[in-house]
Amino acid sequence: MPEMSRAAAAVWSDADFVTAWLDADPQGERDLLALPRLMAARIVAETTPRPQLIVDVAGGAGKFLGVMLDAFPAARGVWLDASPTMLDRARIDLARFGPRVSFTVGDMTELRAAGVPGGADVIVTSRASHHLDRTELHGFYREAAGLTAPGGWLVNLDHIGPAEVWDTRYRSVRKQFGAYRPSAPSHHHNYPLPSVDDHLDGLRAAGADELDIAWKAFYTCLFMGRLPQG
Ligand SMILES: C[S@@+](CC[C@H](N)C(=O)[O-])C[C@H]1O[C@@H](n2cnc3c(N)ncnc32)[C@H](O)[C@@H]1O
């Protein structure tokens, strides 16, 4: 496991930290990321109305996978995360999907070794890849693309590191929006986080040829890339 990935995964093995983080994570109407998750599902449906296999990498409690499996009732899901505490929570929160979901504990930089099957129609990940450096991020996209079917999607909803001038603006303005949560337990990040270009370059290098930032608010972007149909 690469060093930055190991350091990121370590904090999520602390059950008290994970429980506090989950308790502070906005739910329902306060969850600003509900929109980009749903947008991702609807955009995928435009090209791929009946995906069979959807993988959620670093899936946490399974919010993104839950939205995808609701949108695509014929799909089965694979959940992967490094945290045993998240596994316990995901088993509860995704229980309504029954045998449609399989669970794998493993590292996001070693998807094959963790047993993620090939031929996925969609691989999603959210709020995790910002722990990787540019090289690791590109490696992640490369491996994920290798596990994705022709015409399939790579979807990443994550926080980016903007240019300094934008960082200052965002920091000041987002305080005015109540939905941000200073109460959330903080954890270590290696700044600067990967930039928009780090993501787009990585997706492009992994072979995605239909790329866009489908949604963005402050630091958080919904990156979507589709692989060629072969
Ligand atoms: C901020 S949470 C986000 C969870 C979920 N994706 C979401 O958006 O609700 C970050 C997740 O990434 C997982 N994680 C961090 N580093 C990881 C790694 N190297 N491999 C796999 N999972 C990792 C953590 O265990 C945690 O569940």
The ligand as a MOL file (V3000), in Angstrom:
LIG
                    3D

  0  0  0     0  0            999 V3000
M  V30 BEGIN CTAB
M  V30 COUNTS 27 29 0 0 0
M  V30 BEGIN ATOM
M  V30 1 C -14.8400 10.7810 4.0600 0
M  V30 2 S -15.2070 9.0840 4.0340 0 CHG=1
M  V30 3 C -16.2810 9.0030 2.6180 0
M  V30 4 C -17.1400 7.7720 2.6010 0
M  V30 5 C -18.0810 7.6910 1.3990 0
M  V30 6 N -17.3610 7.5040 0.1580 0
M  V30 7 C -18.9420 8.9210 1.3380 0
M  V30 8 O -18.7040 9.8030 0.5170 0
M  V30 9 O -19.8620 8.9910 2.1650 0 CHG=-1
M  V30 10 C -13.6740 8.4360 3.4050 0
M  V30 11 C -13.7080 6.9300 3.2600 0
M  V30 12 O -12.5370 6.5260 2.5710 0
M  V30 13 C -12.0730 5.3310 3.1650 0
M  V30 14 N -10.6410 5.2320 2.8540 0
M  V30 15 C -9.6480 6.1230 3.1530 0
M  V30 16 N -8.4810 5.6960 2.6610 0
M  V30 17 C -8.7480 4.5100 2.0280 0
M  V30 18 C -7.9450 3.6040 1.3020 0
M  V30 19 N -6.6430 3.7980 1.1280 0
M  V30 20 N -8.5380 2.5140 0.7750 0
M  V30 21 C -9.8600 2.2840 0.9480 0
M  V30 22 N -10.6670 3.1070 1.6390 0
M  V30 23 C -10.1130 4.2220 2.1650 0
M  V30 24 C -12.3620 5.5170 4.6320 0
M  V30 25 O -12.3560 4.3100 5.3430 0
M  V30 26 C -13.7220 6.1900 4.5850 0
M  V30 27 O -14.7620 5.2580 4.5990 0
M  V30 END ATOM
M  V30 BEGIN BOND
M  V30 1 1 1 2
M  V30 2 1 2 3
M  V30 3 1 2 10
M  V30 4 1 3 4
M  V30 5 1 4 5
M  V30 6 1 5 6
M  V30 7 1 5 7
M  V30 8 2 7 8
M  V30 9 1 7 9
M  V30 10 1 10 11
M  V30 11 1 11 12
M  V30 12 1 11 26
M  V30 13 1 12 13
M  V30 14 1 13 14
M  V30 15 1 13 24
M  V30 16 1 14 15
M  V30 17 1 14 23
M  V30 18 2 15 16
M  V30 19 1 16 17
M  V30 20 1 17 18
M  V30 21 2 17 23
M  V30 22 1 18 19
M  V30 23 2 18 20
M  V30 24 1 20 21
M  V30 25 2 21 22
M  V30 26 1 22 23
M  V30 27 1 24 25
M  V30 28 1 24 26
M  V30 29 1 26 27
M  V30 END BOND
M  V30 END CTAB
M  END
